[in-house]
Every structure is written in structure tokens, then in C-alpha cells.
């Protein structure tokens, strides 16, 4: 019965995701990703970013978050996005 139940669960997930709006899927992904890193300490988080993105993303994001000038922050964000390949 567990194999059948697992198959039903998989079909439910397919149905549910396929019926969601793109904005809802993005919100769900953001929530999932934040929850996966929210309890990490700084050193653990840096290691996670190093392992999953690259060795510079933490410092780049820190510089972006700490920038007070909106124009400069926007430029930093564009550089963060443009300087990396799609991660997934």
C-alpha cells in the first residue's frame, strides 16, 4: 500500500503544482529556500553558498545589502545576477 500511496502523493503534487500560478510557485520556492538556510550560522551559510553558487556570492550579497545608495545598489544587483550562470 505504501507504493500506491507514494504514487498518489506524487500525482497530487503534480496536479497541485500544475494548477498553481507562476507567482505562487515562485513564492513557494522562495519560502522553501529561505527555510533551508534560515537556521544556518554565518560560517555554515557561507559554506552553503560556496558549495551551491560560488566563492564570491556571500561578499557580493553583503555589499549589496549594505549599500545605502539605491542607484549603486541596483548596479550591484545587476552585477550579481549578470556575473553568474543560472544555478539550477
C-alpha positions in Angstrom: 0.0 0.0 0.0 2.9 2.4 0.7 4.0 2.3 -3.0 0.4 3.1 -4.1 0.2 5.9 -1.5 3.5 7.3 -2.7 2.3 7.3 -6.3 -1.0 9.1 -5.2 1.1 11.7 -3.4 3.3 12.2 -6.4 0.3 12.7 -8.6 -1.2 15.1 -6.1 2.0 17.2 -6.1 2.0 17.2 -10.0 -1.7 18.2 -10.0 -1.2 20.9 -7.4 1.9 22.5 -8.9 0.4 22.4 -12.4 -2.7 24.3 -11.1 -0.6 27.0 -9.4 0.1 30.4 -10.8 3.7 31.2 -11.5 3.8 33.8 -8.8 2.6 31.2 -6.3 5.3 28.7 -7.4 8.0 31.4 -7.0 6.7 32.3 -3.5 6.7 28.6 -2.6 10.3 28.2 -3.9 11.5 31.3 -2.0 9.9 30.1 1.2 11.4 26.6 0.8 14.9 28.1 0.1 14.8 30.5 2.9 13.7 27.8 5.4 16.6 25.6 4.2 19.1 28.3 5.2 17.4 30.3 7.9 18.9 28.3 10.8 22.4 28.2 9.4 25.1 30.2 11.3 27.2 32.6 9.2 30.1 30.2 8.6 27.6 27.4 7.6 25.7 29.8 5.4 29.0 30.9 3.7 29.9 27.2 3.1 26.4 26.5 1.7 26.8 29.4 -0.8 30.3 28.4 -1.7 29.1 24.8 -2.4 26.0 25.8 -4.3 26.8 29.0 -6.0 30.4 30.3 -5.9 33.0 31.6 -3.5 32.1 35.3 -4.1 28.3 35.3 -3.7 28.3 36.0 0.0 30.5 39.0 -0.2 28.7 40.3 -3.2 25.3 40.0 -1.5 26.7 41.6 1.7 27.9 44.6 -0.3 24.5 44.9 -2.0 22.6 44.7 1.3 24.9 47.2 3.0 24.7 49.7 0.1 22.7 52.8 1.0 22.6 54.5 -2.4 19.7 52.9 -4.4 21.3 53.5 -7.7 24.6 51.9 -6.7 22.6 49.0 -5.1 20.7 48.4 -8.3 24.0 48.3 -10.2 25.4 45.8 -7.6 22.3 43.6 -8.0 22.7 43.6 -11.8 26.3 42.6 -11.5 25.4 39.8 -9.1 22.8 38.4 -11.5 24.8 39.1 -14.7 28.1 37.6 -13.4 26.6 34.2 -12.7 25.2 31.4 -14.7 21.8 30.0 -13.9 22.3 27.9 -10.8 19.8 25.2 -11.2 
